[in-house]
């Protein structure tokens, strides 16, 4: 299953000094980007990247289950500092298959 994952830095996690900024980038950002590059090479991340103008990432992640997705996201050093939104995505064929019976019922009711 594919998931849209959007992660933004929580306001309370912002560095408050240049020294904190250096530690934040070296301790969280760079290591997280390396993990993300590895996951992309493994085809766990299908698309996405860092968001412009904010400290955040948007990703399309492929995972077999919600626990697998949780494990993947928690592997990011940055994860505890982020506010994360996850949207499960269906397929276009899946949506067609879901809608088809309803359309058929509507057609049958119109013919009556």
Secondary structure, DSSP 8 states (H G I E B T S, - for coil): -EEEEEEEE-GGGS--SHHHHHHHIIIIIHHHHHHHHHHHHTTSEEEEEE-TTSSEEEEEEE-SSHHHHHHHHHTSTTGGGEEEEEEEE--HHHHHHHHHHHHHHHHHHHH-
